[in-house]
Amino acid sequence: MAQKGDDGCRRFTTAPTGAELEALADQVLATLPAVFLARMGTVAVHVVDFPDEETEEEMDLESPFDLLGLYRGVDLLHQSVYDVRTSLDTIFLYRRPLLDYWCDTGEDLAGIVRHVLIHEIGHHFGFSDDDMERIEAGPPPESD
């Protein structure tokens, strides 16, 4: 079951299906600044229940619940007009780990999806996890 929140995104009281979570991701994306979205280009967003075995091994996961989302593609810093691209850049949202995190934390599901999407879009822009942690932490305090 879902209700509309103040931001227009659905608020869930029961676990959403993959299709409902994908629709929520689309709603969240629509709230991001236009300049941000314009730089995303043709990045696709897909919702699947869990990372595949190859991803689990590659990311050295102890559990498939350890990963909420993943960017697969060539980040903007490494793209070239001379490269032949054989697949679209894709952000995967992992439904079951997201739902598990949602239940464990009690945070708003739309907020969790927004955070994961922004994080994965950051990888598309070429930011590392360390870069994004610094950005999220904000500027260092000014000294006198």
DRENGUBA-845471 format. One record per residue: x, y, z of N, C-alpha, C in turn; residue in three letters. Coordinates in pm, 1 decimal, padded with zeros to 6 digits. Example, Ala and Ser with C-alpha at 12.3 -4.5 7.8 and 13.67 -1.06 7.14 Angstrom:
! residues 2
<<01319.0 -00569.0 00780.0> <01230.0 -00450.0 00780.0> <01320.0 -00330.0 00780.0> ala> <<01285.0 -00225.0 00708.0> <01367.0 -00106.0 00714.0> <01290.0 00003.0 00787.0> ser> 
//
This chain:
! residues 144
<<00084.6 -00117.8 00000.0> <00000.0 00000.0 00000.0> <00089.3 00124.3 00000.0> met> <<00044.5 00228.7 -00068.0> <00125.0 00349.5 -00075.2> <00035.9 00472.7 -00068.8> ala> <<00094.4 00581.7 -00019.0> <00027.2 00710.8 -00012.8> <00123.2 00812.6 -00072.8> gln> <<00071.0 00926.7 -00115.2> <00154.9 01033.8 -00168.3> <00210.7 01117.4 -00054.0> lys> <<00341.5 01147.4 -00061.4> <00404.3 01234.8 00035.6> <00396.8 01379.4 -00010.0> gly> <<00445.5 01470.1 00072.8> <00444.4 01612.0 00039.4> <00524.6 01643.7 -00085.8> asp> <<00627.4 01562.7 -00115.3> <00711.2 01586.4 -00232.3> <00656.3 01519.2 -00357.7> asp> <<00539.0 01455.7 -00348.1> <00477.9 01389.1 -00462.8> <00522.8 01245.5 -00480.4> gly> <<00621.0 01201.2 -00403.0> <00668.1 01063.6 -00411.5> <00578.3 00974.5 -00327.4> cys> <<00565.0 00852.2 -00371.5> <00481.7 00757.6 -00298.1> <00545.9 00720.2 -00165.8> arg> <<00463.5 00702.3 -00063.3> <00507.1 00657.4 00068.1> <00448.3 00519.6 00090.8> arg> <<00533.6 00422.2 00111.6> <00490.3 00284.1 00122.8> <00474.9 00241.7 00268.4> phe> <<00372.7 00160.2 00291.7> <00353.1 00101.2 00423.7> <00373.4 -00049.9 00417.4> thr> <<00377.8 -00104.6 00296.1> <00412.3 -00245.0 00274.2> <00517.6 -00250.4 00164.7> thr> <<00584.5 -00364.2 00153.1> <00694.6 -00378.0 00057.6> <00646.4 -00358.7 -00086.0> ala> <<00707.3 -00263.3 -00159.0> <00668.3 -00242.5 -00297.8> <00725.8 -00351.4 -00388.4> pro> <<00657.5 -00374.2 -00498.2> <00707.0 -00466.1 -00600.7> <00824.1 -00400.3 -00673.6> thr> <<00890.0 -00476.0 -00758.1> <00997.2 -00419.2 -00839.2> <00947.4 -00305.8 -00927.0> gly> <<00830.1 -00323.8 -00987.2> <00773.0 -00219.6 -01072.9> <00740.0 -00093.6 -00992.9> ala> <<00687.0 -00111.2 -00871.7> <00655.7 00004.7 -00787.3> <00783.0 00076.9 -00744.0> glu> <<00888.1 00001.3 -00715.1> <01014.9 00063.0 -00675.8> <01078.0 00136.4 -00794.2> leu> <<01064.3 00081.3 -00914.7> <01114.5 00149.3 -01034.1> <01036.7 00278.8 -01057.7> glu> <<00905.4 00276.0 -01036.5> <00824.7 00398.0 -01049.7> <00866.3 00501.4 -00945.2> ala> <<00895.8 00456.1 -00823.7> <00944.2 00546.9 -00718.7> <01077.4 00608.4 -00760.1> leu> <<01166.5 00527.6 -00816.5> <01295.7 00579.2 -00863.0> <01274.5 00686.3 -00970.3> ala> <<01180.0 00664.6 -01061.3> <01149.0 00765.3 -01163.8> <01097.9 00893.5 -01100.0> asp> <<01012.1 00880.3 -00997.2> <00960.7 00998.3 -00927.3> <01073.7 01073.3 -00857.4> gln> <<01163.9 00998.6 -00794.9> <01277.7 01060.5 -00726.2> <01366.6 01132.0 -00827.5> val> <<01395.3 01066.6 -00939.8> <01479.0 01129.5 -01043.0> <01417.4 01261.3 -01090.2> leu> <<01286.2 01264.0 -01101.8> <01217.1 01384.7 -01148.9> <01233.7 01501.7 -01052.8> ala> <<01271.1 01474.3 -00926.7> <01289.2 01582.2 -00828.7> <01431.9 01637.6 -00828.5> thr> <<01522.8 01573.4 -00902.4> <01661.8 01619.3 -00904.0> <01675.7 01740.7 -00994.6> leu> <<01774.5 01826.9 -00969.1> <01794.0 01946.2 -01052.1> <01814.4 01910.4 -01199.4> pro> <<01758.1 01991.5 -01288.0> <01764.7 01966.4 -01432.7> <01908.5 01955.7 -01482.3> ala> <<01999.1 02037.0 -01428.2> <02138.0 02033.1 -01473.1> <02201.0 01896.5 -01440.6> val> <<02160.7 01840.4 -01331.0> <02206.7 01709.3 -01288.3> <02156.9 01602.9 -01385.5> phe> <<02027.4 01609.0 -01417.1> <01966.0 01511.3 -01506.5> <02020.4 01521.6 -01648.6> leu> <<02047.0 01643.6 -01693.0> <02098.7 01662.4 -01828.3> <02232.9 01593.5 -01845.9> ala> <<02316.0 01595.3 -01743.7> <02448.0 01531.4 -01750.1> <02440.2 01379.4 -01738.1> arg> <<02325.4 01327.6 -01694.5> <02309.3 01182.6 -01683.2> <02303.0 01116.4 -01819.1> met> <<02253.5 01187.7 -01919.0> <02242.8 01128.7 -02051.6> <02144.6 01013.5 -02053.4> gly> <<02189.8 00901.3 -02107.1> <02100.2 00786.6 -02126.4> <02121.0 00676.8 -02022.7> thr> <<02162.2 00713.6 -01903.2> <02180.7 00614.1 -01798.5> <02044.5 00552.1 -01764.7> val> <<02038.8 00420.3 -01770.6> <01914.4 00348.5 -01739.6> <01912.4 00312.6 -01591.1> ala> <<01793.8 00304.4 -01534.5> <01778.0 00260.7 -01396.0> <01693.5 00133.8 -01397.8> val> <<01748.8 00026.8 -01340.4> <01678.4 -00101.1 -01333.9> <01670.1 -00147.4 -01189.6> his> <<01557.5 -00203.5 -01154.3> <01537.9 -00262.0 -01022.1> <01537.9 -00413.3 -01036.4> val> <<01624.7 -00478.5 -00961.8> <01628.0 -00624.6 -00955.3> <01631.7 -00661.8 -00807.4> val> <<01593.5 -00785.2 -00776.2> <01586.8 -00823.9 -00635.7> <01722.7 -00823.0 -00566.4> asp> <<01824.3 -00881.0 -00630.1> <01957.6 -00892.9 -00569.8> <02065.2 -00874.8 -00676.2> phe> <<02188.4 -00843.4 -00634.2> <02299.4 -00845.8 -00729.3> <02319.7 -00989.0 -00780.1> pro> <<02366.8 -01001.0 -00904.7> <02393.2 -01134.7 -00957.2> <02521.2 -01190.8 -00894.4> asp> <<02546.2 -01318.8 -00916.3> <02661.5 -01384.3 -00852.6> <02793.7 -01320.1 -00894.1> glu> <<02803.6 -01281.2 -01020.0> <02926.4 -01216.9 -01068.5> <02954.0 -01087.5 -00991.8> glu> <<02849.3 -01008.6 -00969.6> <02864.6 -00883.6 -00894.9> <02900.7 -00912.4 -00749.6> thr> <<02837.1 -01012.4 -00690.0> <02869.3 -01048.9 -00551.3> <03016.8 -01084.0 -00537.7> glu> <<03068.4 -01161.1 -00633.7> <03210.0 -01200.0 -00629.1> <03300.4 -01079.7 -00655.1> glu> <<03266.4 -01001.6 -00757.5> <03346.9 -00884.9 -00794.3> <03356.2 -00783.5 -00680.0> glu> <<03245.3 -00764.1 -00609.4> <03240.3 -00666.7 -00500.0> <03281.1 -00728.6 -00366.6> met> <<03311.6 -00858.6 -00366.7> <03353.0 -00931.2 -00247.4> <03251.0 -00914.8 -00134.4> asp> <<03123.5 -00936.2 -00168.3> <03016.0 -00920.2 -00071.5> <03008.7 -01041.7 00020.3> leu> <<02986.3 -01016.1 00146.7> <02962.5 -01126.1 00240.4> <02819.7 -01177.0 00225.5> glu> <<02729.6 -01087.5 00185.5> <02588.2 -01120.5 00170.4> <02532.6 -01036.6 00055.7> ser> <<02435.4 -01089.3 -00018.1> <02374.4 -01007.1 -00122.7> <02299.0 -00886.9 -00066.5> pro> <<02274.9 -00884.5 00064.9> <02208.3 -00771.3 00129.1> <02304.8 -00654.9 00154.9> phe> <<02434.4 -00674.7 00126.7> <02534.9 -00572.1 00154.8> <02539.6 -00460.1 00051.6> asp> <<02466.9 -00473.4 -00059.4> <02475.3 -00375.1 -00167.8> <02335.1 -00325.3 -00202.0> leu> <<02313.9 -00193.1 -00191.1> <02183.1 -00134.4 -00219.1> <02168.0 -00093.4 -00364.8> leu> <<02278.6 -00056.6 -00427.5> <02274.5 -00012.2 -00566.0> <02412.7 -00020.0 -00627.9> gly> <<02417.6 -00012.1 -00762.4> <02545.9 -00022.1 -00832.4> <02537.1 00048.1 -00966.3> leu> <<02640.7 00124.6 -00999.0> <02653.7 00185.7 -01131.8> <02740.8 00095.0 -01216.6> tyr> <<02693.0 00057.3 -01333.3> <02769.5 -00020.7 -01430.5> <02780.9 00062.7 -01556.6> arg> <<02902.7 00092.9 -01595.7> <02921.4 00169.1 -01717.8> <03057.6 00235.5 -01719.7> gly> <<03071.9 00327.8 -01811.9> <03194.9 00405.0 -01825.5> <03164.5 00546.2 -01777.7> val> <<03232.4 00588.6 -01669.6> <03200.7 00720.9 -01614.5> <03239.8 00830.5 -01713.3> asp> <<03183.0 00947.7 -01692.2> <03202.7 01058.7 -01785.1> <03349.7 01096.9 -01802.4> leu> <<03431.3 01076.7 -01699.9> <03572.9 01110.7 -01709.2> <03648.9 01019.2 -01804.8> leu> <<03594.7 00900.1 -01830.0> <03664.8 00802.3 -01912.2> <03596.2 00774.0 -02045.2> his> <<03488.0 00844.5 -02075.6> <03420.3 00823.6 -02203.5> <03493.8 00898.2 -02313.4> gln> <<03492.6 00840.2 -02432.5> <03557.3 00900.5 -02548.5> <03468.1 00881.8 -02670.7> ser> <<03469.1 00979.9 -02758.2> <03391.8 00967.7 -02881.7> <03450.1 00858.4 -02971.3> val> <<03573.4 00815.7 -02943.9> <03638.4 00712.6 -03024.8> <03605.2 00571.1 -02978.9> tyr> <<03545.1 00559.0 -02860.2> <03509.2 00427.3 -02808.2> <03375.5 00382.3 -02865.1> asp> <<03369.2 00255.0 -02900.3> <03243.8 00196.4 -02944.1> <03177.3 00136.4 -02820.7> val> <<03060.6 00189.0 -02787.1> <02987.7 00142.8 -02668.0> <02896.1 00028.8 -02707.6> arg> <<02901.7 -00080.0 -02634.9> <02817.4 -00195.6 -02665.2> <02700.3 -00209.5 -02568.6> thr> <<02699.2 -00130.5 -02462.2> <02587.6 -00136.3 -02368.4> <02566.0 00000.6 -02305.2> ser> <<02444.7 00020.0 -02256.4> <02411.0 00144.8 -02188.0> <02469.7 00146.7 -02047.4> leu> <<02501.6 00264.6 -02000.2> <02535.0 00279.3 -01859.0> <02406.8 00254.0 -01780.4> asp> <<02419.3 00181.0 -01670.3> <02301.4 00139.7 -01595.5> <02324.9 00153.7 -01446.0> thr> <<02223.1 00202.4 -01377.5> <02221.4 00201.5 -01231.6> <02125.6 00090.3 -01190.6> ile> <<02177.2 -00001.3 -01110.6> <02094.4 -00108.7 -01057.3> <02055.6 -00073.8 -00914.5> phe> <<01928.1 -00083.9 -00885.0> <01879.0 -00072.6 -00748.4> <01839.0 -00213.0 -00705.7> leu> <<01889.5 -00256.3 -00591.0> <01864.1 -00391.8 -00544.1> <01749.8 -00390.0 -00443.5> tyr> <<01634.8 -00437.8 -00489.4> <01509.0 -00426.5 -00416.6> <01513.3 -00487.7 -00276.6> arg> <<01552.4 -00612.2 -00266.0> <01547.6 -00679.1 -00135.1> <01643.1 -00614.0 -00034.5> arg> <<01767.4 -00581.8 -00070.8> <01852.9 -00511.0 00025.2> <01797.5 -00372.4 00062.4> pro> <<01738.9 -00301.7 -00036.1> <01678.0 -00172.0 -00005.4> <01563.4 -00187.6 00094.4> leu> <<01479.6 -00289.0 00072.7> <01367.1 -00311.1 00163.5> <01414.7 -00352.2 00302.0> leu> <<01519.0 -00434.2 00306.5> <01575.7 -00476.2 00434.1> <01628.0 -00354.1 00511.0> asp> <<01701.2 -00267.0 00441.2> <01754.4 -00144.9 00502.2> <01639.4 -00056.0 00550.4> tyr> <<01537.2 -00042.4 00468.4> <01419.0 00038.1 00502.2> <01354.9 -00012.0 00631.3> trp> <<01337.0 -00143.7 00640.5> <01274.9 -00201.5 00760.7> <01365.3 -00186.6 00883.3> cys> <<01495.5 -00206.1 00864.3> <01589.7 -00197.4 00976.7> <01602.6 -00055.9 01031.9> asp> <<01599.5 00044.5 00942.7> <01625.9 00181.6 00985.9> <01500.3 00263.0 01013.4> thr> <<01389.3 00226.3 00948.2> <01267.5 00305.2 00961.4> <01272.0 00435.6 00882.8> gly> <<01378.2 00455.1 00803.6> <01388.0 00575.5 00720.2> <01282.3 00571.3 00610.7> glu> <<01253.6 00686.1 00553.4> <01160.2 00696.8 00442.9> <01219.8 00627.6 00319.8> asp> <<01143.0 00540.1 00255.9> <01194.1 00464.6 00141.2> <01233.0 00556.3 00025.9> leu> <<01155.2 00658.8 -00000.4> <01190.0 00753.2 -00107.7> <01323.6 00821.4 -00077.8> ala> <<01348.5 00853.3 00049.0> <01475.4 00914.4 00088.1> <01592.8 00819.2 00067.8> gly> <<01571.8 00691.8 00098.1> <01677.0 00591.6 00078.6> <01706.6 00578.4 -00070.8> ile> <<01601.3 00565.7 -00150.6> <01619.4 00552.0 -00296.2> <01688.9 00675.6 -00351.9> val> <<01650.8 00792.7 -00304.6> <01715.0 00917.5 -00350.2> <01864.9 00915.8 -00318.5> arg> <<01898.1 00878.0 -00196.3> <02038.7 00874.2 -00155.3> <02117.9 00776.6 -00242.7> his> <<02064.4 00657.5 -00265.4> <02134.4 00556.4 -00345.6> <02147.6 00603.9 -00490.2> val> <<02041.0 00660.3 -00546.1> <02048.6 00709.8 -00684.1> <02153.4 00819.6 -00698.3> leu> <<02153.7 00915.2 -00607.7> <02252.2 01024.0 -00615.5> <02393.2 00967.3 -00603.5> ile> <<02411.7 00871.2 -00515.4> <02543.1 00808.3 -00498.7> <02587.5 00740.3 -00628.8> his> <<02498.4 00664.2 -00690.2> <02534.5 00592.8 -00813.0> <02551.5 00688.2 -00930.1> glu> <<02472.7 00794.7 -00935.5> <02491.8 00897.5 -01038.9> <02627.0 00963.6 -01019.6> ile> <<02668.8 00980.7 -00894.5> <02801.9 01034.4 -00866.2> <02910.6 00948.5 -00928.9> gly> <<02894.8 00816.7 -00923.7> <02992.0 00728.8 -00990.4> <02989.9 00752.0 -01141.3> his> <<02873.1 00774.9 -01199.7> <02863.5 00805.8 -01342.7> <02941.0 00933.6 -01374.7> his> <<02939.0 01029.3 -01282.8> <03012.4 01154.6 -01302.3> <03161.9 01137.7 -01278.5> phe> <<03202.2 01021.1 -01227.0> <03344.0 00994.8 -01205.8> <03390.7 01009.1 -01063.1> gly> <<03299.2 01031.8 -00969.3> <03337.2 01045.3 -00829.0> <03360.9 00908.5 -00765.4> phe> <<03460.0 00900.4 -00679.3> <03485.1 00778.6 -00602.3> <03397.0 00780.6 -00477.0> ser> <<03393.8 00669.5 -00405.1> <03320.4 00666.3 -00277.8> <03378.1 00769.1 -00181.1> asp> <<03511.3 00781.8 -00176.3> <03575.0 00880.5 -00088.0> <03535.1 01022.8 -00126.7> asp> <<03531.1 01051.8 -00258.9> <03488.5 01184.0 -00305.5> <03348.5 01215.8 -00254.4> asp> <<03259.4 01117.4 -00268.3> <03119.7 01141.1 -00229.8> <03103.9 01154.6 -00079.0> met> <<03183.0 01082.2 -00001.9> <03178.1 01098.5 00144.4> <03218.3 01240.2 00182.6> glu> <<03321.9 01293.7 00116.0> <03364.4 01431.2 00144.5> <03255.6 01530.6 00105.7> arg> <<03190.3 01508.2 -00008.0> <03083.7 01597.0 -00052.3> <02967.6 01593.1 00046.5> ile> <<02928.0 01472.7 00087.2> <02816.0 01458.9 00180.9> <02848.4 01520.0 00317.2> glu> <<02973.9 01515.4 00356.3> <03013.5 01571.3 00485.1> <03007.1 01724.1 00483.4> ala> <<03012.8 01782.3 00364.3> <03007.3 01928.0 00353.1> <03145.5 01988.7 00366.4> gly> <<03151.6 02120.1 00351.9> <03280.8 02188.1 00360.4> <03335.4 02183.3 00502.9> pro> <<03468.0 02183.2 00514.5> <03524.7 02185.0 00649.8> <03488.6 02315.5 00719.2> pro> <<03477.3 02313.7 00852.3> <03442.5 02437.0 00924.6> <03551.2 02541.6 00903.4> pro> <<03506.8 02666.2 00893.8> <03602.9 02776.7 00876.8> <03671.7 02803.9 01009.4> glu> <<03801.0 02831.4 01001.0> <03873.3 02863.5 01124.4> <03891.2 03013.6 01133.7> ser> <<03906.7 03061.4 01255.7> <03924.4 03206.3 01279.5> <04063.9 03249.6 01255.0> asp> 
//
